[in-house]
Amino acid sequence: MTRRPTVARRIEQLLGSSVVATAPVAGGDISTATRLRLSDGTVAFAKTLTQSPPGFYAAEERGLRWLGEAATAGGAPVPEVLGTDEECLVLRWVEPGRPTEAAAAAFGRALAATHDAGADGFGADEDGWIARLPLPNATAPTWAEFYATRRVLPYLKLARDRDAIDDAQAATVESVVGRLPDLLPDEAPARLHGDLWSGNVLWGADGVVRLIDPAAYGGHREADLALLSLFGLPQLSRVLDAYEEVHPLADGWEDRLGLHQLFPLLVHAAMFGGGYGARAVAVAEPYAG
């Protein structure tokens, strides 16, 4: 590793420890990702974003710490937070490993425990971020109401405003929103990661799977599992089998995956356009009645 002075100075100011070397890390779509070695031997991972939105990294830190609370009772672990400020988040480095069957099974059981740690309600005390987009988290009395008003409708509007979905397509999604109270089963609020696609599942070289980059809130546990299924995850079937050993899912959960995939697809439509809007509408159509 060489030393990148700008990143090194920021981390030294934040942690109060000298940075010996730095190296870029591939994969970050929003933040600049850097691996660092500190003078005390610590290896760390830093995410930096100049002129980041107010509270951007603070929200991620809150989510990591909240999920980390569940890890003390058998939930999925998260990397240790070493420091954060408005333009930077520093975590203890986790050496990446392979997605083995044993690690997948342990992750499935741990994810169920994370969900079962629960939340005070559907939502969170503060709003957050999903990628670069604001994420409204004001609580609602039911999951159907929260999912409609805080997840589906805001991003449907944004996707329509950005011409990723036309009026007729939007009407299809809106017709599903009206049916959500009848389509979604009642459950107590689960402790969700909130953005649980495969890129936010870190397979460690130590055989332990950790959760990273959360958009955490209290919600329905099927939402996390639907996102894992949407973009695929190595060893997914083993993860789900182990999950159900701990906390079986309600009947018909696989038939509801599309309902809970509407949110991430609309987020992608709002951010990237392309075919994501059409894909969201195709997912919605079977539930439109």
Helices and strands as residue ranges (DSSP letters): H 5-15, E 19-24, E 32-38, E 43-48, H 56-71, E 81-85, E 88-92, H 101-116, E 128-130, E 133-135, H 143-146, I 147-152, H 153-161, H 167-177, H 180-183, E 190-192, G 198-200, E 201-203, E 209-211, E 217-219, H 221-231, H 236-246, G 253-256, H 257-272, H 276-284, G 285-287
